[in-house]
Amino acid sequence: MIIQVLFWFLSVMALFGAMMVITSKNPVYSVLWLILTFFAISGHYILLNAQFLAVVNIIVYAGAIMVLFLFVIML
């Protein structure tokens, strides 16, 4: 039961974050919403018992790639 609730919560969070990425007018806010989406997807990986993919998703995408995006946007 708790896994189903977590799944639906993470799904709603991922979809809401993805919609906010598209509809945000400020590119910095879009990057921050994309980070939220990556964290929700990492939560799905944890529910699938794929902890390595969740950690790699957080470290590589939410950490390195998003910092690169922010540098490009700020320039």
mmCIF file of the N, C-alpha and C atoms, coordinates in Angstrom:
data_MODEL
# 
_entry.id   MODEL 
# 
loop_
_atom_site.group_PDB 
_atom_site.id 
_atom_site.type_symbol 
_atom_site.label_atom_id 
_atom_site.label_alt_id 
_atom_site.label_comp_id 
_atom_site.label_asym_id 
_atom_site.label_entity_id 
_atom_site.label_seq_id 
_atom_site.pdbx_PDB_ins_code 
_atom_site.Cartn_x 
_atom_site.Cartn_y 
_atom_site.Cartn_z 
_atom_site.occupancy 
_atom_site.B_iso_or_equiv 
_atom_site.pdbx_formal_charge 
_atom_site.auth_seq_id 
_atom_site.auth_comp_id 
_atom_site.auth_asym_id 
_atom_site.auth_atom_id 
_atom_site.pdbx_PDB_model_num 
ATOM 1   N N  . MET A 1 1  ? 0.827  -1.197 0.000   1.00 0.00 ? 1  MET A N  1 
ATOM 2   C CA . MET A 1 1  ? 0.000  0.000  0.000   1.00 0.00 ? 1  MET A CA 1 
ATOM 3   C C  . MET A 1 1  ? 0.869  1.258  0.000   1.00 0.00 ? 1  MET A C  1 
ATOM 4   N N  . ILE A 1 2  ? 1.891  1.297  0.860   1.00 0.00 ? 2  ILE A N  1 
ATOM 5   C CA . ILE A 1 2  ? 2.731  2.491  0.936   1.00 0.00 ? 2  ILE A CA 1 
ATOM 6   C C  . ILE A 1 2  ? 3.544  2.683  -0.342  1.00 0.00 ? 2  ILE A C  1 
ATOM 7   N N  . ILE A 1 3  ? 3.893  1.590  -1.003  1.00 0.00 ? 3  ILE A N  1 
ATOM 8   C CA . ILE A 1 3  ? 4.654  1.693  -2.254  1.00 0.00 ? 3  ILE A CA 1 
ATOM 9   C C  . ILE A 1 3  ? 3.786  2.308  -3.341  1.00 0.00 ? 3  ILE A C  1 
ATOM 10  N N  . GLN A 1 4  ? 2.509  1.968  -3.373  1.00 0.00 ? 4  GLN A N  1 
ATOM 11  C CA . GLN A 1 4  ? 1.609  2.552  -4.360  1.00 0.00 ? 4  GLN A CA 1 
ATOM 12  C C  . GLN A 1 4  ? 1.419  4.041  -4.120  1.00 0.00 ? 4  GLN A C  1 
ATOM 13  N N  . VAL A 1 5  ? 1.318  4.427  -2.862  1.00 0.00 ? 5  VAL A N  1 
ATOM 14  C CA . VAL A 1 5  ? 1.172  5.853  -2.536  1.00 0.00 ? 5  VAL A CA 1 
ATOM 15  C C  . VAL A 1 5  ? 2.432  6.609  -2.943  1.00 0.00 ? 5  VAL A C  1 
ATOM 16  N N  . LEU A 1 6  ? 3.605  6.045  -2.640  1.00 0.00 ? 6  LEU A N  1 
ATOM 17  C CA . LEU A 1 6  ? 4.853  6.684  -3.047  1.00 0.00 ? 6  LEU A CA 1 
ATOM 18  C C  . LEU A 1 6  ? 4.973  6.772  -4.562  1.00 0.00 ? 6  LEU A C  1 
ATOM 19  N N  . PHE A 1 7  ? 4.571  5.709  -5.261  1.00 0.00 ? 7  PHE A N  1 
ATOM 20  C CA . PHE A 1 7  ? 4.625  5.724  -6.715  1.00 0.00 ? 7  PHE A CA 1 
ATOM 21  C C  . PHE A 1 7  ? 3.777  6.844  -7.294  1.00 0.00 ? 7  PHE A C  1 
ATOM 22  N N  . TRP A 1 8  ? 2.543  6.966  -6.821  1.00 0.00 ? 8  TRP A N  1 
ATOM 23  C CA . TRP A 1 8  ? 1.667  7.999  -7.356  1.00 0.00 ? 8  TRP A CA 1 
ATOM 24  C C  . TRP A 1 8  ? 2.125  9.396  -6.959  1.00 0.00 ? 8  TRP A C  1 
ATOM 25  N N  . PHE A 1 9  ? 2.653  9.545  -5.758  1.00 0.00 ? 9  PHE A N  1 
ATOM 26  C CA . PHE A 1 9  ? 3.182  10.847 -5.343  1.00 0.00 ? 9  PHE A CA 1 
ATOM 27  C C  . PHE A 1 9  ? 4.369  11.253 -6.217  1.00 0.00 ? 9  PHE A C  1 
ATOM 28  N N  . LEU A 1 10 ? 5.296  10.316 -6.450  1.00 0.00 ? 10 LEU A N  1 
ATOM 29  C CA . LEU A 1 10 ? 6.452  10.620 -7.301  1.00 0.00 ? 10 LEU A CA 1 
ATOM 30  C C  . LEU A 1 10 ? 6.034  10.865 -8.740  1.00 0.00 ? 10 LEU A C  1 
ATOM 31  N N  . SER A 1 11 ? 5.024  10.157 -9.204  1.00 0.00 ? 11 SER A N  1 
ATOM 32  C CA . SER A 1 11 ? 4.542  10.372 -10.571 1.00 0.00 ? 11 SER A CA 1 
ATOM 33  C C  . SER A 1 11 ? 3.942  11.761 -10.734 1.00 0.00 ? 11 SER A C  1 
ATOM 34  N N  . VAL A 1 12 ? 3.116  12.167 -9.783  1.00 0.00 ? 12 VAL A N  1 
ATOM 35  C CA . VAL A 1 12 ? 2.523  13.503 -9.840  1.00 0.00 ? 12 VAL A CA 1 
ATOM 36  C C  . VAL A 1 12 ? 3.609  14.561 -9.734  1.00 0.00 ? 12 VAL A C  1 
ATOM 37  N N  . MET A 1 13 ? 4.592  14.339 -8.867  1.00 0.00 ? 13 MET A N  1 
ATOM 38  C CA . MET A 1 13 ? 5.686  15.294 -8.716  1.00 0.00 ? 13 MET A CA 1 
ATOM 39  C C  . MET A 1 13 ? 6.505  15.401 -9.999  1.00 0.00 ? 13 MET A C  1 
ATOM 40  N N  . ALA A 1 14 ? 6.780  14.275 -10.658 1.00 0.00 ? 14 ALA A N  1 
ATOM 41  C CA . ALA A 1 14 ? 7.551  14.291 -11.902 1.00 0.00 ? 14 ALA A CA 1 
ATOM 42  C C  . ALA A 1 14 ? 6.771  14.987 -13.012 1.00 0.00 ? 14 ALA A C  1 
ATOM 43  N N  . LEU A 1 15 ? 5.492  14.691 -13.127 1.00 0.00 ? 15 LEU A N  1 
ATOM 44  C CA . LEU A 1 15 ? 4.687  15.336 -14.165 1.00 0.00 ? 15 LEU A CA 1 
ATOM 45  C C  . LEU A 1 15 ? 4.522  16.829 -13.912 1.00 0.00 ? 15 LEU A C  1 
ATOM 46  N N  . PHE A 1 16 ? 4.313  17.210 -12.663 1.00 0.00 ? 16 PHE A N  1 
ATOM 47  C CA . PHE A 1 16 ? 4.195  18.632 -12.332 1.00 0.00 ? 16 PHE A CA 1 
ATOM 48  C C  . PHE A 1 16 ? 5.506  19.361 -12.614 1.00 0.00 ? 16 PHE A C  1 
ATOM 49  N N  . GLY A 1 17 ? 6.626  18.755 -12.227 1.00 0.00 ? 17 GLY A N  1 
ATOM 50  C CA . GLY A 1 17 ? 7.923  19.375 -12.500 1.00 0.00 ? 17 GLY A CA 1 
ATOM 51  C C  . GLY A 1 17 ? 8.193  19.510 -13.986 1.00 0.00 ? 17 GLY A C  1 
ATOM 52  N N  . ALA A 1 18 ? 7.819  18.483 -14.764 1.00 0.00 ? 18 ALA A N  1 
ATOM 53  C CA . ALA A 1 18 ? 8.025  18.538 -16.208 1.00 0.00 ? 18 ALA A CA 1 
ATOM 54  C C  . ALA A 1 18 ? 7.149  19.613 -16.852 1.00 0.00 ? 18 ALA A C  1 
ATOM 55  N N  . MET A 1 19 ? 5.924  19.745 -16.379 1.00 0.00 ? 19 MET A N  1 
ATOM 56  C CA . MET A 1 19 ? 5.059  20.797 -16.921 1.00 0.00 ? 19 MET A CA 1 
ATOM 57  C C  . MET A 1 19 ? 5.581  22.186 -16.563 1.00 0.00 ? 19 MET A C  1 
ATOM 58  N N  . MET A 1 20 ? 6.136  22.317 -15.365 1.00 0.00 ? 20 MET A N  1 
ATOM 59  C CA . MET A 1 20 ? 6.683  23.617 -14.967 1.00 0.00 ? 20 MET A CA 1 
ATOM 60  C C  . MET A 1 20 ? 7.961  23.952 -15.742 1.00 0.00 ? 20 MET A C  1 
ATOM 61  N N  . VAL A 1 21 ? 8.731  22.934 -16.145 1.00 0.00 ? 21 VAL A N  1 
ATOM 62  C CA . VAL A 1 21 ? 9.905  23.176 -16.982 1.00 0.00 ? 21 VAL A CA 1 
ATOM 63  C C  . VAL A 1 21 ? 9.472  23.806 -18.297 1.00 0.00 ? 21 VAL A C  1 
ATOM 64  N N  . ILE A 1 22 ? 8.391  23.300 -18.854 1.00 0.00 ? 22 ILE A N  1 
ATOM 65  C CA . ILE A 1 22 ? 7.926  23.788 -20.157 1.00 0.00 ? 22 ILE A CA 1 
ATOM 66  C C  . ILE A 1 22 ? 7.290  25.169 -20.038 1.00 0.00 ? 22 ILE A C  1 
ATOM 67  N N  . THR A 1 23 ? 6.534  25.405 -18.987 1.00 0.00 ? 23 THR A N  1 
ATOM 68  C CA . THR A 1 23 ? 5.754  26.639 -18.897 1.00 0.00 ? 23 THR A CA 1 
ATOM 69  C C  . THR A 1 23 ? 6.479  27.791 -18.203 1.00 0.00 ? 23 THR A C  1 
ATOM 70  N N  . SER A 1 24 ? 7.616  27.549 -17.566 1.00 0.00 ? 24 SER A N  1 
ATOM 71  C CA . SER A 1 24 ? 8.330  28.631 -16.884 1.00 0.00 ? 24 SER A CA 1 
ATOM 72  C C  . SER A 1 24 ? 8.940  29.583 -17.900 1.00 0.00 ? 24 SER A C  1 
ATOM 73  N N  . LYS A 1 25 ? 8.778  30.861 -17.647 1.00 0.00 ? 25 LYS A N  1 
ATOM 74  C CA . LYS A 1 25 ? 9.345  31.858 -18.546 1.00 0.00 ? 25 LYS A CA 1 
ATOM 75  C C  . LYS A 1 25 ? 10.813 32.141 -18.227 1.00 0.00 ? 25 LYS A C  1 
ATOM 76  N N  . ASN A 1 26 ? 11.176 31.981 -16.975 1.00 0.00 ? 26 ASN A N  1 
ATOM 77  C CA . ASN A 1 26 ? 12.564 32.209 -16.572 1.00 0.00 ? 26 ASN A CA 1 
ATOM 78  C C  . ASN A 1 26 ? 13.350 30.907 -16.749 1.00 0.00 ? 26 ASN A C  1 
ATOM 79  N N  . PRO A 1 27 ? 14.454 30.930 -17.521 1.00 0.00 ? 27 PRO A N  1 
ATOM 80  C CA . PRO A 1 27 ? 15.199 29.689 -17.740 1.00 0.00 ? 27 PRO A CA 1 
ATOM 81  C C  . PRO A 1 27 ? 15.842 29.117 -16.480 1.00 0.00 ? 27 PRO A C  1 
ATOM 82  N N  . VAL A 1 28 ? 16.170 29.952 -15.520 1.00 0.00 ? 28 VAL A N  1 
ATOM 83  C CA . VAL A 1 28 ? 16.753 29.451 -14.275 1.00 0.00 ? 28 VAL A CA 1 
ATOM 84  C C  . VAL A 1 28 ? 15.720 28.642 -13.503 1.00 0.00 ? 28 VAL A C  1 
ATOM 85  N N  . TYR A 1 29 ? 14.482 29.123 -13.496 1.00 0.00 ? 29 TYR A N  1 
ATOM 86  C CA . TYR A 1 29 ? 13.415 28.365 -12.836 1.00 0.00 ? 29 TYR A CA 1 
ATOM 87  C C  . TYR A 1 29 ? 13.159 27.048 -13.556 1.00 0.00 ? 29 TYR A C  1 
ATOM 88  N N  . SER A 1 30 ? 13.290 27.056 -14.885 1.00 0.00 ? 30 SER A N  1 
ATOM 89  C CA . SER A 1 30 ? 13.112 25.812 -15.631 1.00 0.00 ? 30 SER A CA 1 
ATOM 90  C C  . SER A 1 30 ? 14.155 24.780 -15.234 1.00 0.00 ? 30 SER A C  1 
ATOM 91  N N  . VAL A 1 31 ? 15.384 25.215 -15.038 1.00 0.00 ? 31 VAL A N  1 
ATOM 92  C CA . VAL A 1 31 ? 16.436 24.283 -14.620 1.00 0.00 ? 31 VAL A CA 1 
ATOM 93  C C  . VAL A 1 31 ? 16.150 23.747 -13.221 1.00 0.00 ? 31 VAL A C  1 
ATOM 94  N N  . LEU A 1 32 ? 15.673 24.591 -12.335 1.00 0.00 ? 32 LEU A N  1 
ATOM 95  C CA . LEU A 1 32 ? 15.358 24.132 -10.979 1.00 0.00 ? 32 LEU A CA 1 
ATOM 96  C C  . LEU A 1 32 ? 14.191 23.142 -10.984 1.00 0.00 ? 32 LEU A C  1 
ATOM 97  N N  . TRP A 1 33 ? 13.195 23.379 -11.822 1.00 0.00 ? 33 TRP A N  1 
ATOM 98  C CA . TRP A 1 33 ? 12.095 22.417 -11.941 1.00 0.00 ? 33 TRP A CA 1 
ATOM 99  C C  . TRP A 1 33 ? 12.585 21.109 -12.536 1.00 0.00 ? 33 TRP A C  1 
ATOM 100 N N  . LEU A 1 34 ? 13.554 21.188 -13.457 1.00 0.00 ? 34 LEU A N  1 
ATOM 101 C CA . LEU A 1 34 ? 14.102 19.963 -14.041 1.00 0.00 ? 34 LEU A CA 1 
ATOM 102 C C  . LEU A 1 34 ? 14.852 19.144 -12.993 1.00 0.00 ? 34 LEU A C  1 
ATOM 103 N N  . ILE A 1 35 ? 15.511 19.817 -12.064 1.00 0.00 ? 35 ILE A N  1 
ATOM 104 C CA . ILE A 1 35 ? 16.174 19.107 -10.962 1.00 0.00 ? 35 ILE A CA 1 
ATOM 105 C C  . ILE A 1 35 ? 15.138 18.379 -10.107 1.00 0.00 ? 35 ILE A C  1 
ATOM 106 N N  . LEU A 1 36 ? 14.000 19.027 -9.845  1.00 0.00 ? 36 LEU A N  1 
ATOM 107 C CA . LEU A 1 36 ? 12.927 18.353 -9.104  1.00 0.00 ? 36 LEU A CA 1 
ATOM 108 C C  . LEU A 1 36 ? 12.437 17.124 -9.859  1.00 0.00 ? 36 LEU A C  1 
ATOM 109 N N  . THR A 1 37 ? 12.322 17.234 -11.166 1.00 0.00 ? 37 THR A N  1 
ATOM 110 C CA . THR A 1 37 ? 11.895 16.090 -11.973 1.00 0.00 ? 37 THR A CA 1 
ATOM 111 C C  . THR A 1 37 ? 12.904 14.960 -11.892 1.00 0.00 ? 37 THR A C  1 
ATOM 112 N N  . PHE A 1 38 ? 14.195 15.288 -11.926 1.00 0.00 ? 38 PHE A N  1 
ATOM 113 C CA . PHE A 1 38 ? 15.227 14.256 -11.805 1.00 0.00 ? 38 PHE A CA 1 
ATOM 114 C C  . PHE A 1 38 ? 15.159 13.555 -10.445 1.00 0.00 ? 38 PHE A C  1 
ATOM 115 N N  . PHE A 1 39 ? 14.886 14.299 -9.393  1.00 0.00 ? 39 PHE A N  1 
ATOM 116 C CA . PHE A 1 39 ? 14.760 13.671 -8.075  1.00 0.00 ? 39 PHE A CA 1 
ATOM 117 C C  . PHE A 1 39 ? 13.544 12.744 -8.019  1.00 0.00 ? 39 PHE A C  1 
ATOM 118 N N  . ALA A 1 40 ? 12.453 13.131 -8.667  1.00 0.00 ? 40 ALA A N  1 
ATOM 119 C CA . ALA A 1 40 ? 11.280 12.258 -8.697  1.00 0.00 ? 40 ALA A CA 1 
ATOM 120 C C  . ALA A 1 40 ? 11.570 10.981 -9.473  1.00 0.00 ? 40 ALA A C  1 
ATOM 121 N N  . ILE A 1 41 ? 12.294 11.104 -10.571 1.00 0.00 ? 41 ILE A N  1 
ATOM 122 C CA . ILE A 1 41 ? 12.665 9.914  -11.344 1.00 0.00 ? 41 ILE A CA 1 
ATOM 123 C C  . ILE A 1 41 ? 13.610 9.032  -10.537 1.00 0.00 ? 41 ILE A C  1 
ATOM 124 N N  . SER A 1 42 ? 14.497 9.636  -9.770  1.00 0.00 ? 42 SER A N  1 
ATOM 125 C CA . SER A 1 42 ? 15.370 8.847  -8.898  1.00 0.00 ? 42 SER A CA 1 
ATOM 126 C C  . SER A 1 42 ? 14.565 8.106  -7.835  1.00 0.00 ? 42 SER A C  1 
ATOM 127 N N  . GLY A 1 43 ? 13.498 8.716  -7.365  1.00 0.00 ? 43 GLY A N  1 
ATOM 128 C CA . GLY A 1 43 ? 12.614 8.026  -6.433  1.00 0.00 ? 43 GLY A CA 1 
ATOM 129 C C  . GLY A 1 43 ? 11.955 6.814  -7.069  1.00 0.00 ? 43 GLY A C  1 
ATOM 130 N N  . HIS A 1 44 ? 11.606 6.925  -8.338  1.00 0.00 ? 44 HIS A N  1 
ATOM 131 C CA . HIS A 1 44 ? 11.062 5.761  -9.048  1.00 0.00 ? 44 HIS A CA 1 
ATOM 132 C C  . HIS A 1 44 ? 12.105 4.659  -9.163  1.00 0.00 ? 44 HIS A C  1 
ATOM 133 N N  . TYR A 1 45 ? 13.352 5.035  -9.420  1.00 0.00 ? 45 TYR A N  1 
ATOM 134 C CA . TYR A 1 45 ? 14.412 4.028  -9.493  1.00 0.00 ? 45 TYR A CA 1 
ATOM 135 C C  . TYR A 1 45 ? 14.577 3.307  -8.154  1.00 0.00 ? 45 TYR A C  1 
ATOM 136 N N  . ILE A 1 46 ? 14.450 4.033  -7.065  1.00 0.00 ? 46 ILE A N  1 
ATOM 137 C CA . ILE A 1 46 ? 14.581 3.408  -5.743  1.00 0.00 ? 46 ILE A CA 1 
ATOM 138 C C  . ILE A 1 46 ? 13.418 2.441  -5.506  1.00 0.00 ? 46 ILE A C  1 
ATOM 139 N N  . LEU A 1 47 ? 12.224 2.822  -5.953  1.00 0.00 ? 47 LEU A N  1 
ATOM 140 C CA . LEU A 1 47 ? 11.084 1.908  -5.818  1.00 0.00 ? 47 LEU A CA 1 
ATOM 141 C C  . LEU A 1 47 ? 11.279 0.635  -6.639  1.00 0.00 ? 47 LEU A C  1 
ATOM 142 N N  . LEU A 1 48 ? 12.052 0.721  -7.712  1.00 0.00 ? 48 LEU A N  1 
ATOM 143 C CA . LEU A 1 48 ? 12.338 -0.451 -8.546  1.00 0.00 ? 48 LEU A CA 1 
ATOM 144 C C  . LEU A 1 48 ? 13.555 -1.232 -8.067  1.00 0.00 ? 48 LEU A C  1 
ATOM 145 N N  . ASN A 1 49 ? 14.102 -0.880 -6.906  1.00 0.00 ? 49 ASN A N  1 
ATOM 146 C CA . ASN A 1 49 ? 15.305 -1.494 -6.344  1.00 0.00 ? 49 ASN A CA 1 
ATOM 147 C C  . ASN A 1 49 ? 16.512 -1.337 -7.263  1.00 0.00 ? 49 ASN A C  1 
ATOM 148 N N  . ALA A 1 50 ? 16.606 -0.195 -7.901  1.00 0.00 ? 50 ALA A N  1 
ATOM 149 C CA . ALA A 1 50 ? 17.761 0.136  -8.736  1.00 0.00 ? 50 ALA A CA 1 
ATOM 150 C C  . ALA A 1 50 ? 18.461 1.341  -8.108  1.00 0.00 ? 50 ALA A C  1 
ATOM 151 N N  . GLN A 1 51 ? 19.055 1.098  -6.942  1.00 0.00 ? 51 GLN A N  1 
ATOM 152 C CA . GLN A 1 51 ? 19.655 2.191  -6.181  1.00 0.00 ? 51 GLN A CA 1 
ATOM 153 C C  . GLN A 1 51 ? 20.829 2.823  -6.916  1.00 0.00 ? 51 GLN A C  1 
ATOM 154 N N  . PHE A 1 52 ? 21.586 2.012  -7.667  1.00 0.00 ? 52 PHE A N  1 
ATOM 155 C CA . PHE A 1 52 ? 22.729 2.550  -8.389  1.00 0.00 ? 52 PHE A CA 1 
ATOM 156 C C  . PHE A 1 52 ? 22.282 3.570  -9.440  1.00 0.00 ? 52 PHE A C  1 
ATOM 157 N N  . LEU A 1 53 ? 21.218 3.252  -10.171 1.00 0.00 ? 53 LEU A N  1 
ATOM 158 C CA . LEU A 1 53 ? 20.708 4.196  -11.167 1.00 0.00 ? 53 LEU A CA 1 
ATOM 159 C C  . LEU A 1 53 ? 20.189 5.468  -10.510 1.00 0.00 ? 53 LEU A C  1 
ATOM 160 N N  . ALA A 1 54 ? 19.579 5.334  -9.344  1.00 0.00 ? 54 ALA A N  1 
ATOM 161 C CA . ALA A 1 54 ? 19.081 6.515  -8.638  1.00 0.00 ? 54 ALA A CA 1 
ATOM 162 C C  . ALA A 1 54 ? 20.222 7.422  -8.227  1.00 0.00 ? 54 ALA A C  1 
ATOM 163 N N  . VAL A 1 55 ? 21.285 6.841  -7.691  1.00 0.00 ? 55 VAL A N  1 
ATOM 164 C CA . VAL A 1 55 ? 22.429 7.653  -7.250  1.00 0.00 ? 55 VAL A CA 1 
ATOM 165 C C  . VAL A 1 55 ? 23.138 8.275  -8.446  1.00 0.00 ? 55 VAL A C  1 
ATOM 166 N N  . VAL A 1 56 ? 23.288 7.514  -9.521  1.00 0.00 ? 56 VAL A N  1 
ATOM 167 C CA . VAL A 1 56 ? 23.935 8.060  -10.718 1.00 0.00 ? 56 VAL A CA 1 
ATOM 168 C C  . VAL A 1 56 ? 23.086 9.177  -11.306 1.00 0.00 ? 56 VAL A C  1 
ATOM 169 N N  . ASN A 1 57 ? 21.781 9.013  -11.302 1.00 0.00 ? 57 ASN A N  1 
ATOM 170 C CA . ASN A 1 57 ? 20.895 10.059 -11.811 1.00 0.00 ? 57 ASN A CA 1 
ATOM 171 C C  . ASN A 1 57 ? 21.038 11.344 -10.999 1.00 0.00 ? 57 ASN A C  1 
ATOM 172 N N  . ILE A 1 58 ? 21.123 11.216 -9.691  1.00 0.00 ? 58 ILE A N  1 
ATOM 173 C CA . ILE A 1 58 ? 21.262 12.407 -8.851  1.00 0.00 ? 58 ILE A CA 1 
ATOM 174 C C  . ILE A 1 58 ? 22.636 13.037 -9.027  1.00 0.00 ? 58 ILE A C  1 
ATOM 175 N N  . ILE A 1 59 ? 23.684 12.225 -9.009  1.00 0.00 ? 59 ILE A N  1 
ATOM 176 C CA . ILE A 1 59 ? 25.040 12.778 -9.090  1.00 0.00 ? 59 ILE A CA 1 
ATOM 177 C C  . ILE A 1 59 ? 25.334 13.360 -10.468 1.00 0.00 ? 59 ILE A C  1 
ATOM 178 N N  . VAL A 1 60 ? 25.071 12.569 -11.507 1.00 0.00 ? 60 VAL A N  1 
ATOM 179 C CA . VAL A 1 60 ? 25.454 13.001 -12.854 1.00 0.00 ? 60 VAL A CA 1 
ATOM 180 C C  . VAL A 1 60 ? 24.492 14.039 -13.401 1.00 0.00 ? 60 VAL A C  1 
ATOM 181 N N  . TYR A 1 61 ? 23.209 13.727 -13.430 1.00 0.00 ? 61 TYR A N  1 
ATOM 182 C CA . TYR A 1 61 ? 22.266 14.641 -14.071 1.00 0.00 ? 61 TYR A CA 1 
ATOM 183 C C  . TYR A 1 61 ? 21.922 15.826 -13.187 1.00 0.00 ? 61 TYR A C  1 
ATOM 184 N N  . ALA A 1 62 ? 21.421 15.568 -11.994 1.00 0.00 ? 62 ALA A N  1 
ATOM 185 C CA . ALA A 1 62 ? 21.004 16.670 -11.132 1.00 0.00 ? 62 ALA A CA 1 
ATOM 186 C C  . ALA A 1 62 ? 22.202 17.466 -10.634 1.00 0.00 ? 62 ALA A C  1 
ATOM 187 N N  . GLY A 1 63 ? 23.340 16.825 -10.511 1.00 0.00 ? 63 GLY A N  1 
ATOM 188 C CA . GLY A 1 63 ? 24.523 17.538 -10.036 1.00 0.00 ? 63 GLY A CA 1 
ATOM 189 C C  . GLY A 1 63 ? 25.295 18.202 -11.151 1.00 0.00 ? 63 GLY A C  1 
ATOM 190 N N  . ALA A 1 64 ? 25.922 17.407 -11.995 1.00 0.00 ? 64 ALA A N  1 
ATOM 191 C CA . ALA A 1 64 ? 26.868 17.945 -12.978 1.00 0.00 ? 64 ALA A CA 1 
ATOM 192 C C  . ALA A 1 64 ? 26.186 18.618 -14.163 1.00 0.00 ? 64 ALA A C  1 
ATOM 193 N N  . ILE A 1 65 ? 25.234 17.955 -14.778 1.00 0.00 ? 65 ILE A N  1 
ATOM 194 C CA . ILE A 1 65 ? 24.619 18.500 -15.982 1.00 0.00 ? 65 ILE A CA 1 
ATOM 195 C C  . ILE A 1 65 ? 23.820 19.760 -15.672 1.00 0.00 ? 65 ILE A C  1 
ATOM 196 N N  . MET A 1 66 ? 23.114 19.782 -14.556 1.00 0.00 ? 66 MET A N  1 
ATOM 197 C CA . MET A 1 66 ? 22.327 20.961 -14.220 1.00 0.00 ? 66 MET A CA 1 
ATOM 198 C C  . MET A 1 66 ? 23.223 22.145 -13.855 1.00 0.00 ? 66 MET A C  1 
ATOM 199 N N  . VAL A 1 67 ? 24.363 21.887 -13.236 1.00 0.00 ? 67 VAL A N  1 
ATOM 200 C CA . VAL A 1 67 ? 25.304 22.978 -12.963 1.00 0.00 ? 67 VAL A CA 1 
ATOM 201 C C  . VAL A 1 67 ? 25.834 23.535 -14.280 1.00 0.00 ? 67 VAL A C  1 
ATOM 202 N N  . LEU A 1 68 ? 26.107 22.652 -15.233 1.00 0.00 ? 68 LEU A N  1 
ATOM 203 C CA . LEU A 1 68 ? 26.536 23.105 -16.551 1.00 0.00 ? 68 LEU A CA 1 
ATOM 204 C C  . LEU A 1 68 ? 25.451 23.932 -17.225 1.00 0.00 ? 68 LEU A C  1 
ATOM 205 N N  . PHE A 1 69 ? 24.208 23.496 -17.159 1.00 0.00 ? 69 PHE A N  1 
ATOM 206 C CA . PHE A 1 69 ? 23.103 24.262 -17.728 1.00 0.00 ? 69 PHE A CA 1 
ATOM 207 C C  . PHE A 1 69 ? 23.008 25.641 -17.075 1.00 0.00 ? 69 PHE A C  1 
ATOM 208 N N  . LEU A 1 70 ? 23.151 25.686 -15.757 1.00 0.00 ? 70 LEU A N  1 
ATOM 209 C CA . LEU A 1 70 ? 23.071 26.980 -15.072 1.00 0.00 ? 70 LEU A CA 1 
ATOM 210 C C  . LEU A 1 70 ? 24.205 27.908 -15.501 1.00 0.00 ? 70 LEU A C  1 
ATOM 211 N N  . PHE A 1 71 ? 25.413 27.363 -15.677 1.00 0.00 ? 71 PHE A N  1 
ATOM 212 C CA . PHE A 1 71 ? 26.517 28.203 -16.158 1.00 0.00 ? 71 PHE A CA 1 
ATOM 213 C C  . PHE A 1 71 ? 26.228 28.748 -17.544 1.00 0.00 ? 71 PHE A C  1 
ATOM 214 N N  . VAL A 1 72 ? 25.713 27.918 -18.430 1.00 0.00 ? 72 VAL A N  1 
ATOM 215 C CA . VAL A 1 72 ? 25.402 28.351 -19.781 1.00 0.00 ? 72 VAL A CA 1 
ATOM 216 C C  . VAL A 1 72 ? 24.303 29.415 -19.767 1.00 0.00 ? 72 VAL A C  1 
ATOM 217 N N  . ILE A 1 73 ? 23.287 29.227 -18.940 1.00 0.00 ? 73 ILE A N  1 
ATOM 218 C CA . ILE A 1 73 ? 22.208 30.200 -18.872 1.00 0.00 ? 73 ILE A CA 1 
ATOM 219 C C  . ILE A 1 73 ? 22.713 31.514 -18.300 1.00 0.00 ? 73 ILE A C  1 
ATOM 220 N N  . MET A 1 74 ? 23.564 31.430 -17.296 1.00 0.00 ? 74 MET A N  1 
ATOM 221 C CA . MET A 1 74 ? 24.063 32.665 -16.679 1.00 0.00 ? 74 MET A CA 1 
ATOM 222 C C  . MET A 1 74 ? 24.992 33.436 -17.616 1.00 0.00 ? 74 MET A C  1 
ATOM 223 N N  . LEU A 1 75 ? 25.674 32.736 -18.512 1.00 0.00 ? 75 LEU A N  1 
ATOM 224 C CA . LEU A 1 75 ? 26.542 33.443 -19.459 1.00 0.00 ? 75 LEU A CA 1 
ATOM 225 C C  . LEU A 1 75 ? 25.697 34.119 -20.514 1.00 0.00 ? 75 LEU A C  1 
# 
